[in-house]
């Protein structure tokens, strides 16, 4: 059927009738100032060869209503524009939009749209959901709404009440000034909405009973399941956007956040009390965030707030550990021995030919700095941080349950499953292509006709054979990306080796070789990590697309796993190299390991690799936080906004006579960045969580820098959501999903990593072994000499001896750091007995440390219940109150239904009894009709 003959577009505002400013008091409503805009669809149209009539108005409107009668569309008006032959695609899209909008109206929605009065431009389709549609969909989605019954939330015993009162009084300056925080002791009983039980709910005004987020969520559900047969029976607005039929679909923000005057809306309130850097010291208004953005975003900011608050005790402990290292630096015997110039430890050359012998005392500064992070307190801090991660996850589970109780998120599994049934556009296209190949076009048409039934079928229509090429490409691509990361790490190693050799040739730069090479290599690593992070994010998205997951949730989970794997390897591979591989494969004097001809593998500094690991970790962590998380998040959106503004200014088109007027809210929101999900926000925090937990034994100040970053990050994300992004669709979810499993995995992995850092990278175990097995007086005196082996310089290979040695005395033996037999031993340069003692002690420490910390973590997990006791009691109480409330309301309903029957039976004579008897059947059928009339004011 030709869309022009469809009779649903039946009410047009006269293009010549001015819309009075008094009628446009609200920018959130249709132009009748009555119906609220719940959702907006936007598309761009272009008319080639179009010639507009004279005086085309800029504010022409086409009001598409549901069943209203109005003015007929005038022939030859501004909307009647003949299209040229090159506009077949544009005409096809217009027909698809017309059909989709008519299907929306058939579902009960009311639409208002602009006339396409210019040769090109953007058109906004405003959607309003009337009460009948809201009530129907709320019942279908089982949306919980508050009933008339309210009850008090008990705070526990008298001690708990007193403690809570004191805590609330002390924290009152930190509380945001929002209405939700004023009364948190009373709670409404909630029950899934039902049109048959309207008497349960306190419905005062139908327009405000469902808040804006719920209204837009209901409309979005209708948009997702509405089909369009002209677009190959495409299901839902997401498919139409993917096919460029519509450009965007979004709910409106609640007005402007920086509007002058005292008029207040939720967006403005969030901006003033949450999304400004000036309120960084205040708690987050989590309930208002959830009300405005939905539960999914509310849970993210609740998780981020809890994580940031948990960083406070770990930061304090890390600072104490660092100060302990500073305070005991003068008492550290090994560093004193290294700095004592009377202990003339003549060390073997660091490179061939150009490097001379050197005194160990010249590395005094490195040894003293290493003690700041390599001391017994770091072992305690590693155990503390492992338990801290467990405590954090356990407290998050408790907070999640508490929020689930207050936000009525219990029992939403069915609703989640229903929302996950919508197939992705790419999946539908793939299925359609498969059916076309297998059975021809007739089967596809049959599939199109019955797609509604097919969509309810959970069976995946793509077999493993269909997905095998995608899986194979995923496997090969991920292996290639990981190999690429390792190759870049190896390239940086080669850079360090060659640069160190080149700088050693020059006397002027020879003294600062190690500092120069380390600093420049870390900066190169940081730049490569930042670049590869962006590349890997795009690659992970592309790889997930070619897998063709069926639902959005499956797509998101697979994308998260791929992106996390690639970014984890990218961020931590240089750190893993320094921690566990650098200096392990050097060889020994006379038998060094060479990368290329003449270039030896690099060694650790005399004080060990822990100091270099600390430098590497700190620069990469701080660089990622400063550049990627903050500068990119602030600068890139501003550049995009500037680019879009320049594009709009330079784009040709007619001048809009209403351009100087105040723009509508849908125009303002359209100019904002589209919401793309929470994956980038979670990902940067998860990678940071890895920096805080995985290598914390080498850098106790990591929680401090994470805390400083997160204080800014919370407000930065808040400002982005409130001021720079279109309003996201409200999504109900009861947890943070796969991110919790990743956090739990990192927490367990951190125990193993820190055990190996302490055992292998630091000198903690060699010092213990020396102190309790080889020291004569139970102290660390003589430890440095114990760790250095002897080498006879006459056994150096020809051509590797130092040229023009300026050493003061003739060198017969030089020292190198390793546990090997001396040249005069029966088996010279073999691993000594001390080496095997230290190695066994290291392995024993890893096993003991890992099992001890794992046991303590399980103990903490067992001691802290996942569900708080008060919440468990309140859930049981709520169920009991709900049953009592149901019985009471049903009793009153029956009582109201029985009153007319009792009045009709009041007479005593036979005729009245006869009449009462004759009316008995209607009296029995009366309760239903009386109940419906009794709730007439809220009947649907």
C-alpha positions in Angstrom: 0.0 0.0 0.0 1.2 3.5 -0.8 2.1 5.3 2.4 0.4 8.4 1.2 -3.0 6.6 1.3 -2.6 5.3 4.9 -5.2 7.1 7.0 -3.2 7.5 10.2 -1.5 10.8 9.6 -4.6 12.9 10.2 -3.8 16.1 12.2 -1.6 18.9 10.9 -0.9 22.3 12.4 -1.4 25.0 9.9 2.0 26.1 8.7 0.8 29.7 8.7 -0.5 29.6 12.3 2.1 31.0 14.7 2.8 29.0 17.8 2.4 31.4 20.7 5.2 31.7 23.2 2.8 31.4 26.0 1.7 28.0 24.7 5.4 26.9 24.7 6.2 27.2 28.3 7.7 23.7 28.4 10.3 22.4 26.0 9.6 18.8 27.1 6.1 18.6 25.6 4.3 18.5 22.2 3.4 21.8 20.8 0.0 21.5 22.4 1.9 21.8 25.8 -0.1 18.9 27.1 1.5 15.6 26.0 5.0 14.9 27.4 7.8 13.9 24.9 9.0 10.5 26.1 11.3 9.6 23.3 12.8 11.2 20.1 13.7 9.7 16.8 15.9 11.7 14.5 16.8 11.3 10.8 18.4 13.4 8.1 16.7 13.9 4.8 18.0 15.3 1.5 15.9 16.2 -1.5 17.8 16.5 -4.8 16.4 18.8 -7.4 13.8 20.1 -5.0 12.3 23.5 -5.5 10.6 25.0 -2.5 7.6 27.3 -2.7 7.8 30.9 -1.6 7.7 31.6 2.1 8.3 28.2 3.4 7.9 28.4 7.2 10.6 27.3 9.5 8.3 26.0 12.3 6.0 23.9 10.1 4.8 20.8 12.1 3.0 17.6 11.3 1.3 16.3 14.4 0.7 12.6 14.1 -1.8 11.7 16.7 -3.6 8.5 17.6 -7.2 8.6 16.3 -7.7 12.4 16.4 -9.3 14.3 13.6 -7.9 17.6 12.3 -7.0 19.6 9.3 -6.5 17.9 6.0 -3.1 18.2 4.4 -3.2 20.8 1.7 -2.2 19.7 -1.8 0.8 21.4 -3.1 2.1 22.3 0.4 5.6 22.4 1.4 5.7 18.7 2.1 4.6 17.7 -1.5 8.0 17.8 -3.2 8.7 15.7 -6.3 11.9 13.7 -6.0 14.3 13.1 -8.8 15.2 9.7 -10.2 18.5 9.6 -8.2 16.5 9.6 -4.9 15.4 6.0 -5.0 17.3 5.1 -1.8 16.0 8.2 0.0 12.4 7.5 -1.1 12.7 3.9 0.0 14.0 5.1 3.5 11.1 7.5 3.7 8.6 4.7 3.0 10.2 2.5 5.6 10.0 5.4 8.2 6.4 6.0 7.3 5.5 2.3 7.9 7.5 2.1 11.1 5.8 5.2 12.5 2.4 3.9 11.5 3.2 0.6 13.3 4.2 2.7 16.4 0.9 4.4 16.3 -0.9 1.0 15.9 0.9 0.1 19.2 -0.8 3.1 20.9 1.9 5.7 20.8 1.3 9.3 19.8 3.7 11.0 17.5 4.6 14.6 16.5 7.1 15.4 13.7 8.4 18.3 11.7 7.5 18.8 8.1 10.3 18.2 5.6 10.0 21.8 4.4 13.6 22.3 3.2 15.8 20.7 0.6 17.7 19.0 3.4 17.9 18.9 7.1 17.1 17.0 10.3 13.7 15.9 11.4 12.7 14.9 14.9 9.9 12.5 15.6 8.6 13.1 19.1 6.9 10.2 20.8 4.4 10.3 23.6 3.1 7.3 25.5 -0.5 7.8 26.8 -1.7 6.3 30.1 -3.3 3.3 28.4 0.0 2.3 26.8 2.1 2.9 29.9 -0.3 0.8 32.0 -0.3 -2.0 29.4 3.5 -2.1 29.0 4.2 -1.7 32.7 2.1 -4.8 33.4 3.8 -6.7 30.6 7.3 -5.8 31.8 6.3 -6.4 35.5 7.6 -3.0 36.5 7.4 -2.7 40.3 5.7 0.5 41.4 5.0 1.8 44.9 1.7 0.9 46.6 -0.3 3.0 49.1 1.4 1.2 52.0 4.5 2.6 53.7 6.5 1.2 56.5 9.4 2.2 58.6 12.9 0.7 58.1 14.2 -0.3 61.5 17.9 0.5 62.1 18.5 -2.4 64.5 19.1 -2.2 68.2 19.6 0.9 70.4 23.4 0.8 69.9 23.0 0.7 66.2 20.5 3.5 66.2 22.8 5.7 68.3 25.8 4.9 66.2 23.8 5.7 63.0 22.5 9.0 64.4 26.0 10.1 65.4 27.4 9.0 62.0 24.7 10.8 60.1 25.2 14.0 62.2 29.0 13.9 61.5 28.6 13.3 57.8 25.8 15.8 57.2 28.2 18.3 55.6 29.2 15.6 53.1 25.7 14.7 52.1 24.4 16.1 48.8 21.3 18.3 49.2 18.8 16.2 47.2 15.3 15.2 48.3 16.0 11.4 48.3 18.5 11.8 51.2 16.1 13.6 53.5 13.7 10.6 54.2 15.5 7.3 54.0 13.7 5.6 57.0 10.4 5.2 55.2 9.8 2.9 52.3 6.8 2.1 50.1 5.8 -1.5 49.5 6.3 -2.2 45.9 4.4 -4.6 43.7 4.5 -5.3 39.9 2.0 -3.1 38.1 -1.4 -4.7 37.3 -4.4 -3.0 35.7 -6.7 -5.4 37.6 -5.2 -4.2 41.0 -5.3 -0.5 40.4 -6.7 0.0 43.9 -3.4 -1.0 45.4 -1.5 1.9 44.0 -1.5 5.5 45.1 -2.2 7.1 41.7 -2.7 10.8 42.2 -1.8 12.0 38.7 -1.5 9.7 35.8 1.0 12.0 34.1 3.5 11.8 36.9 2.9 8.3 38.3 5.6 6.9 36.1 8.8 8.9 36.2 10.6 10.1 33.0 13.1 7.3 33.0 10.4 4.6 33.3 8.3 6.2 30.6 11.2 6.3 28.2 12.1 2.7 29.1 8.6 1.6 28.2 8.7 3.4 24.9 12.1 2.0 24.1 10.8 -1.5 24.7 8.0 -0.8 22.1 10.6 0.6 19.7 12.8 -2.5 20.0 10.0 -4.9 19.1 8.1 -3.0 16.4 8.7 -4.5 13.0 9.1 -2.9 9.5 8.2 -5.2 6.6 9.5 -2.8 4.0 13.0 -3.1 5.6 13.1 -6.9 5.1 10.9 -7.2 8.2 13.6 -5.6 10.3 12.8 -5.9 14.0 13.3 -2.8 16.2 14.7 0.7 16.1 18.3 -0.6 16.5 18.1 -2.4 13.1 16.7 0.7 11.5 19.5 2.9 12.9 22.0 0.3 11.7 20.5 0.5 8.2 20.7 4.4 8.3 16.9 4.7 8.1 17.0 6.7 11.4 20.1 8.5 12.6 19.5 8.5 16.3 16.9 7.5 19.0 17.1 8.9 22.5 15.1 10.0 25.5 15.1 13.6 26.5 17.1 15.2 29.3 15.0 16.9 31.9 15.7 20.4 30.6 19.0 22.3 30.7 21.5 21.9 33.4 22.8 25.5 33.4 19.5 27.3 32.9 19.2 30.7 34.7 16.6 31.0 37.4 15.3 29.0 40.3 13.4 26.4 38.3 14.9 23.0 39.3 14.9 19.7 37.5 16.7 16.4 38.2 19.4 17.1 35.6 20.2 20.6 37.1 20.1 19.1 40.6 22.6 16.4 39.6 24.8 19.0 38.0 24.9 21.2 41.1 25.3 18.4 43.7 27.2 15.8 41.8 28.7 16.7 38.4 30.9 19.7 39.5 34.5 19.4 40.7 33.6 21.8 43.6 31.6 19.1 45.3 34.3 16.4 45.1 34.2 16.0 48.9 30.5 15.1 49.0 28.9 11.6 48.8 27.2 10.7 45.5 23.4 11.0 45.3 23.1 7.4 44.2 19.3 7.2 44.5 18.9 10.3 42.3 21.5 8.9 39.8 19.5 5.7 39.6 16.2 7.6 39.2 17.6 9.7 36.3 19.8 7.2 34.5 18.5 3.8 35.5 19.8 1.0 37.6 22.7 -0.1 35.4 24.4 3.3 35.5 23.4 3.7 39.2 25.2 0.5 40.0 28.3 1.6 38.2 28.6 4.8 40.1 27.8 3.0 43.4 30.6 0.5 42.6 33.0 3.4 41.7 32.2 5.2 44.9 32.7 2.1 47.1 36.0 1.4 45.3 37.2 4.9 45.8 36.3 4.9 49.5 38.1 1.6 50.0 41.2 3.1 48.5 41.4 5.4 51.5 42.6 2.8 54.0 44.9 1.1 51.5 46.4 4.5 50.6 47.0 5.3 54.3 48.6 1.9 54.8 50.8 2.3 51.7 52.0 5.7 52.9 52.9 4.2 56.3 54.9 1.4 54.5 56.7 4.0 52.4 57.5 6.1 55.5 58.7 3.0 57.3 61.2 2.5 54.4 62.3 6.2 54.6 62.7 5.9 58.4 64.8 2.7 58.3 67.0 3.6 55.4 69.9 4.6 57.6 69.6 1.3 59.5 69.7 -0.9 56.4 72.9 -2.9 56.7 73.2 -4.1 53.0 72.8 -0.6 51.6 75.4 0.7 54.2 77.8 -2.0 53.0 77.3 -1.1 49.4 77.8 2.6 50.1 80.9 2.0 52.2 83.9 2.9 50.0 86.2 0.9 52.3 84.6 -2.3 51.0 86.3 -2.2 47.7 84.1 -4.5 45.7 85.5 -4.3 42.2 82.7 -5.2 39.8 83.1 -6.8 36.3 82.4 -4.6 33.3 78.8 -4.0 32.3 79.6 -4.2 28.6 82.4 -5.5 26.3 85.4 -3.4 25.4 84.2 0.1 26.2 83.1 -0.5 29.8 85.6 -0.5 32.6 85.7 -2.2 35.9 83.8 -0.2 38.6 83.3 0.0 42.3 80.0 -1.2 43.8 79.9 1.9 46.0 79.1 4.0 42.9 75.6 2.4 43.0 75.0 3.7 46.5 72.0 5.9 45.5 70.2 3.0 43.7 70.7 0.7 46.7 69.3 3.3 49.2 66.3 4.0 46.9 65.6 0.3 46.6 65.2 0.0 50.4 62.2 2.4 50.2 60.2 -0.3 48.5 62.2 -3.5 49.3 61.8 -3.9 53.0 60.0 -6.3 55.3 56.9 -4.0 55.5 56.1 -4.7 51.8 55.5 -8.3 52.7 52.9 -7.2 55.3 51.4 -4.8 52.7 51.1 -7.5 50.1 49.1 -9.7 52.6 47.0 -6.6 53.6 46.2 -5.8 49.9 45.1 -9.4 49.2 42.7 -9.2 52.1 41.7 -5.7 51.1 40.6 -7.0 47.6 38.6 -9.7 49.3 37.0 -7.2 51.7 36.2 -4.9 48.9 34.4 -7.6 46.8 32.5 -8.8 49.9 31.4 -5.3 50.8 30.4 -4.7 47.2 28.2 -7.8 47.3 26.5 -6.5 50.5 26.0 -3.0 49.0 24.6 -4.5 45.8 22.1 -6.5 47.9 21.2 -3.3 49.9 20.7 -1.3 46.7 18.7 -4.2 45.2 16.3 -4.0 48.2 15.9 -0.3 48.2 15.6 -0.2 44.3 13.2 -3.1 44.2 15.6 -5.2 42.0 14.7 -8.5 43.6 13.1 -11.0 41.2 13.8 -9.4 37.9 15.2 -12.5 36.2 12.2 -13.0 34.0 12.2 -9.4 32.9 15.9 -9.7 32.1 15.4 -12.8 30.0 12.6 -11.1 28.1 14.7 -8.0 27.4 17.5 -10.2 26.2 15.3 -12.0 23.6 15.6 -9.1 21.1 18.0 -10.2 18.3 20.8 -7.9 17.1 20.4 -6.5 13.6 23.6 -8.2 12.4 22.3 -11.5 13.6 19.0 -11.1 11.8 20.9 -10.2 8.6 23.1 -13.3 8.9 20.1 -15.5 9.5 18.3 -14.0 6.5 21.4 -14.6 4.3 21.6 -18.2 5.5 18.0 -18.9 4.7 18.3 -17.2 1.3 21.2 -19.5 0.5 19.5 -22.7 1.7 16.0 -22.4 0.4 15.6 -19.4 -1.8 13.6 -16.3 -1.6 10.2 -17.8 -0.8 11.5 -19.2 2.5 12.8 -15.8 3.3 9.4 -14.2 2.7 7.8 -16.9 4.9 10.4 -16.2 7.6 9.6 -12.5 7.3 5.9 -13.1 7.8 6.4 -15.2 10.9 9.4 -13.3 12.4 7.4 -12.4 15.5 7.0 -16.1 16.4 10.6 -16.7 15.5 11.9 -14.0 17.7 10.3 -15.6 20.7 12.2 -18.8 20.0 15.4 -18.9 22.0 17.0 -21.4 19.7 20.1 -20.1 17.9 19.5 -20.3 14.2 23.2 -20.1 13.4 25.1 -23.4 13.9 28.7 -23.8 14.8 29.5 -24.3 11.1 28.1 -20.8 10.4 30.2 -19.3 13.2 33.4 -21.3 12.6 35.0 -18.8 10.3 34.4 -16.1 12.8 35.7 -18.1 15.7 38.8 -19.0 13.6 39.4 -15.4 12.7 39.0 -14.5 16.4 41.5 -17.1 17.6 44.1 -16.2 14.9 43.6 -12.4 15.4 43.9 -12.6 19.2 47.1 -14.7 18.9 48.5 -12.2 16.4 47.7 -9.2 18.7 49.3 -10.9 21.7 52.4 -11.8 19.6 52.5 -8.2 18.4 52.5 -7.0 22.0 55.4 -9.3 22.9 57.2 -8.3 19.8 57.0 -4.6 20.8 58.2 -5.5 24.3 61.2 -7.3 22.7 61.8 -4.3 20.4 62.0 -2.0 23.4 64.4 -4.5 25.0 66.6 -4.3 21.9 66.3 -0.5 22.1 67.5 -0.5 25.7 70.5 -2.8 24.9 71.7 -0.9 21.8 71.2 2.5 23.4 73.1 1.4 26.5 75.9 0.2 24.4 76.0 3.3 22.3 75.9 5.7 25.3 78.7 3.6 27.0 81.1 4.6 24.1 80.9 8.3 25.1 82.6 9.3 28.3 80.2 12.2 28.8 77.1 10.0 28.8 78.6 6.9 30.4 77.8 7.9 34.0 74.0 8.3 33.3 73.5 5.4 31.0 71.1 3.4 33.2 68.9 6.4 34.1 68.7 7.6 30.5 67.9 4.2 29.1 65.3 3.3 31.7 63.5 6.7 31.5 63.3 6.7 27.7 62.3 3.1 27.4 59.4 3.5 29.9 58.2 6.6 28.0 58.3 4.5 24.7 56.4 1.7 26.5 53.8 4.2 27.7 53.2 5.7 24.2 52.9 2.3 22.6 50.5 1.2 25.3 48.3 4.2 24.7 48.3 3.7 21.0 47.7 -0.1 21.1 44.9 0.4 23.7 42.9 2.4 21.1 43.7 -0.1 18.3 42.8 -3.1 20.5 39.5 -1.6 21.5 38.5 -1.3 17.9 39.9 -4.7 17.0 38.0 -6.4 19.9 34.7 -4.8 18.7 35.3 -5.9 15.1 36.2 -9.5 16.2 33.0 -9.6 18.3 30.9 -8.4 15.4 32.1 -11.2 13.1 31.2 -13.7 15.7 27.6 -12.6 15.2 26.2 -12.9 18.8 22.5 -13.2 19.0 21.7 -10.7 21.8 23.1 -7.5 23.0 24.1 -9.0 26.4 26.0 -11.8 24.7 27.7 -9.3 22.4 28.7 -7.1 25.4 30.1 -10.0 27.4 32.2 -11.3 24.6 33.4 -7.8 23.7 34.4 -7.2 27.4 36.4 -10.5 27.5 38.3 -9.8 24.3 39.0 -6.2 25.1 40.1 -7.0 28.7 42.5 -9.8 27.5 44.1 -7.6 24.9 44.4 -4.5 27.1 45.6 -6.6 30.1 48.4 -8.1 28.0 49.2 -4.7 26.5 49.4 -2.8 29.8 51.2 -5.4 31.9 53.6 -7.2 29.5 56.4 -4.6 30.0 56.0 -4.8 33.7 56.0 -8.6 33.7 59.3 -8.5 31.8 61.0 -6.3 34.3 59.6 -8.2 37.3 60.3 -11.8 36.3 62.6 -12.0 33.2 65.0 -9.1 33.2 68.4 -10.1 34.5 67.5 -13.8 34.6 69.1 -14.8 31.3 72.3 -12.7 31.4 74.8 -15.5 31.8 78.1 -14.8 33.6 81.4 -13.2 32.8 83.2 -15.2 30.2 79.9 -16.8 29.1 77.4 -14.0 28.5 74.2 -14.4 26.6 74.1 -12.2 23.5 71.0 -10.9 21.7 72.9 -9.8 18.6 76.6 -9.9 17.8 78.3 -7.8 20.4 75.1 -6.9 22.4 74.7 -8.6 25.7 71.3 -9.1 27.5 70.6 -6.4 30.0 71.2 -6.8 33.7 69.4 -5.5 36.7 70.8 -2.7 38.7 73.1 -3.6 41.6 70.3 -3.0 44.1 68.0 -5.4 42.1 65.2 -5.0 39.6 62.6 -3.9 42.1 63.5 -0.3 41.9 63.2 -0.3 38.1 59.9 -2.2 38.4 58.7 0.5 40.7 59.7 3.2 38.1 58.1 1.3 35.3 54.8 0.7 37.2 54.5 4.3 38.4 55.2 6.0 35.1 52.8 3.6 33.1 50.1 3.9 35.8 50.3 7.7 36.1 50.7 8.2 32.4 47.6 6.1 31.6 45.6 7.9 34.2 46.7 11.4 33.3 46.7 11.0 29.5 44.2 8.4 28.6 41.6 8.6 31.4 41.6 12.4 31.9 43.0 14.3 28.9 41.4 11.9 26.4 38.0 12.0 28.2 38.0 15.8 28.5 39.7 16.7 25.2 38.3 14.2 22.7 34.6 15.1 23.4 35.3 18.8 23.1 37.1 18.3 19.8 34.2 16.2 18.5 31.7 18.8 19.6 33.8 21.5 17.9 34.1 19.4 14.7 30.3 18.8 14.7 29.6 22.5 15.2 32.0 23.5 12.3 30.3 20.8 10.1 26.9 22.2 10.8 28.0 25.8 10.1 29.6 24.9 6.8 26.9 22.5 5.6 24.8 24.1 2.8 21.1 24.6 3.3 18.4 27.1 3.7 18.6 29.6 6.6 16.2 28.8 9.4 14.1 31.8 10.4 13.7 30.3 13.9 17.4 29.8 14.3 17.7 32.8 16.6 15.0 31.5 18.9 15.6 29.4 21.9 16.3 25.8 20.7 14.1 22.9 21.6 15.3 20.3 24.1 15.5 17.6 21.4 17.7 19.9 19.3 20.0 20.4 22.3 20.2 16.7 23.1 20.8 15.8 19.4 24.0 17.9 19.4 25.3 15.9 22.4 27.5 12.7 22.0 25.6 9.4 21.8 25.9 7.1 24.8 28.0 4.1 23.9 27.8 2.0 27.0 29.8 1.6 30.3 32.5 -0.7 29.0 35.2 2.0 28.6 34.4 3.3 32.1 34.6 -0.1 33.7 37.7 -1.1 31.7 39.9 1.8 32.8 38.9 1.1 36.5 39.6 -2.6 36.1 43.0 -2.0 34.6 43.7 0.5 37.5 42.5 -2.2 40.0 45.2 -4.4 38.5 47.9 -1.8 39.0 46.8 -1.4 42.6 46.7 -5.1 43.5 49.0 -7.1 41.1 52.4 -5.4 41.8 51.6 -3.6 44.9 54.7 -5.2 46.6 56.9 -3.1 44.4 55.0 0.1 44.6 53.1 0.7 47.9 52.1 4.2 46.7 49.9 2.9 43.9 46.6 3.1 45.9 47.4 6.8 46.7 47.7 7.7 43.0 44.6 5.6 42.3 42.7 7.5 45.0 43.7 10.9 43.7 42.7 9.9 40.1 39.3 8.5 41.2 38.3 11.6 43.1 38.6 13.4 39.8 37.3 10.4 37.8 34.0 10.3 39.7 33.2 14.0 38.9 34.6 13.7 35.4 32.3 10.8 34.6 29.4 12.5 36.3 29.9 15.7 34.2 30.2 13.7 31.1 26.9 11.9 31.7 25.0 15.0 32.8 26.4 17.6 30.3 28.1 15.9 27.3 26.1 12.7 26.6 22.6 12.1 25.4 20.4 10.6 28.1 20.9 6.8 28.1 18.0 4.4 28.1 17.2 3.3 31.7 18.2 -0.4 32.0 17.2 -2.5 35.0 19.9 -4.9 36.2 20.6 -6.5 39.6 24.4 -6.6 39.4 27.5 -5.4 37.5 27.6 -8.7 35.5 30.9 -10.1 34.2 32.9 -7.3 35.7 32.6 -8.9 39.1 34.1 -12.1 37.9 37.0 -10.2 36.3 37.6 -8.4 39.6 37.5 -11.6 41.5 39.9 -13.2 39.1 42.4 -10.3 39.4 42.2 -10.5 43.2 43.1 -14.1 43.2 45.8 -13.6 40.5 47.3 -10.8 42.5 48.1 -13.2 45.4 50.3 -15.3 43.1 51.9 -12.3 41.4 52.8 -10.6 44.7 54.2 -13.9 46.1 56.6 -14.2 43.1 57.5 -10.5 43.2 58.5 -10.8 46.9 60.2 -14.2 46.3 61.9 -13.6 43.0 62.3 -9.9 42.3 63.1 -8.6 45.8 66.0 -9.5 48.0 63.7 -10.5 50.9 64.2 -14.2 50.7 68.1 -14.1 50.1 68.3 -11.8 53.1 66.3 -14.2 55.3 68.3 -17.2 54.1 71.6 -15.4 54.8 70.5 -14.1 58.2 69.3 -17.5 59.5 71.7 -19.9 57.7 75.0 -18.2 56.9 75.4 -15.2 59.1 77.8 -15.6 62.0 76.0 -13.3 64.4 72.4 -13.4 63.1 72.5 -10.0 61.4 72.9 -8.9 57.7 76.5 -7.9 58.1 78.4 -9.5 55.2 75.3 -10.0 53.1 76.5 -8.0 50.1 79.8 -10.0 50.0 77.8 -13.2 50.3 75.7 -12.4 47.1 78.8 -11.6 45.0 80.7 -14.3 43.1 84.4 -14.1 42.0 85.6 -14.2 38.4 89.2 -14.5 37.1 89.6 -11.6 34.6 92.2 -13.6 32.7 89.4 -15.9 31.5 87.6 -13.1 29.7 87.1 -13.9 26.1 89.5 -12.3 23.6 88.2 -8.9 22.5 85.9 -8.4 25.4 88.5 -7.0 27.9 88.1 -3.3 28.8 90.1 -1.0 26.5 92.3 1.6 28.2 91.2 0.7 31.7 91.6 3.6 34.1 91.2 1.6 37.2 93.6 2.5 40.1 95.0 -0.9 40.6 95.7 -4.1 38.7 92.6 -6.2 38.7 93.0 -10.0 39.1 89.4 -10.9 40.2 86.2 -9.0 39.6 82.8 -9.6 41.3 79.4 -10.2 39.8 76.0 -10.7 41.4 75.2 -14.4 41.5 75.6 -17.6 43.6 78.4 -19.4 41.8 81.5 -21.3 42.8 84.8 -19.3 42.8 87.5 -19.9 40.1 89.6 -21.9 42.6 86.8 -24.4 43.3 86.8 -27.9 41.8 83.8 -26.9 39.6 84.4 -23.2 38.9 81.4 -21.0 38.0 78.8 -23.7 38.6 75.8 -22.8 40.8 76.8 -23.0 44.5 75.0 -24.6 47.4 73.7 -21.2 48.4 72.0 -20.8 45.1 69.9 -24.0 45.6 69.2 -23.0 49.2 67.8 -19.6 48.1 65.9 -21.2 45.2 64.2 -23.7 47.5 63.4 -21.0 50.0 61.8 -18.9 47.3 59.6 -21.7 46.1 58.6 -22.6 49.7 57.7 -18.9 50.4 55.5 -18.8 47.3 53.6 -21.9 48.4 53.2 -20.8 52.0 52.4 -17.2 51.1 49.8 -18.2 48.5 48.0 -20.7 50.7 48.1 -18.5 53.8 46.6 -15.5 51.9 44.1 -17.7 50.1 43.0 -19.2 53.5 42.6 -15.8 55.0 40.7 -14.6 52.0 38.3 -17.5 52.3 38.0 -16.9 56.0 37.1 -13.2 55.4 34.6 -14.3 52.7 33.0 -16.8 55.1 32.9 -14.3 58.0 31.1 -11.6 56.0 27.7 -12.6 54.9 26.7 -11.7 51.3 23.3 -10.4 52.4 23.3 -7.9 55.4 21.3 -9.2 58.3 19.1 -6.1 58.5 18.3 -6.3 54.7 17.4 -10.0 55.0 15.1 -9.2 57.9 13.5 -6.3 56.0 12.9 -8.5 52.9 11.1 -11.0 55.1 9.1 -8.2 56.8 8.2 -6.7 53.4 6.8 -10.0 52.2 4.7 -10.3 55.3 3.5 -6.7 55.1 2.6 -7.2 51.4 0.4 -10.2 52.2 -1.4 -8.3 55.0 -1.8 -5.3 52.7 -3.3 -7.5 50.0 -5.8 -9.2 52.4 -6.8 -5.8 53.8 -7.4 -4.2 50.4 -9.3 -7.3 49.2 -11.4 -7.2 52.3 -12.3 -3.5 51.8 -13.0 -4.2 48.1 -15.5 -7.0 49.0 -17.0 -4.9 51.7 -17.7 -2.1 49.3 -19.2 -4.6 46.8 -21.5 -6.0 49.5 -23.0 -2.7 50.7 -25.5 -2.3 47.8 -26.7 -5.8 48.3 -27.3 -5.3 52.0 -29.3 -2.1 51.3 -31.4 -3.9 48.7 -32.3 -6.6 51.3 -33.3 -4.1 54.1 -37.1 -4.3 53.7 -39.2 -6.9 55.6 -42.3 -7.4 53.4 -42.7 -10.2 51.0 -42.7 -8.1 47.9 -39.4 -6.6 48.9 -38.1 -10.1 49.6 -39.4 -11.2 46.3 -37.7 -8.3 44.6 -34.5 -9.0 46.5 -34.8 -12.7 45.5 -35.4 -11.7 41.9 -32.4 -9.4 42.0 -30.1 -12.0 43.7 -28.3 -13.0 40.5 -27.4 -9.4 39.8 -26.3 -9.0 43.4 -23.9 -11.9 43.0 -22.5 -10.4 39.9 -22.3 -7.0 41.4 -18.9 -7.0 43.1 -17.0 -6.9 39.8 -18.9 -4.0 38.5 -18.9 -2.1 41.8 -15.1 -2.6 42.1 -14.6 -1.3 38.6 -16.7 1.7 39.2 -15.0 2.3 42.6 -11.7 2.6 40.9 -13.2 4.6 38.0 -10.6 7.4 38.5 -7.7 5.0 37.7 -9.4 2.6 35.3 -7.6 2.0 32.1 
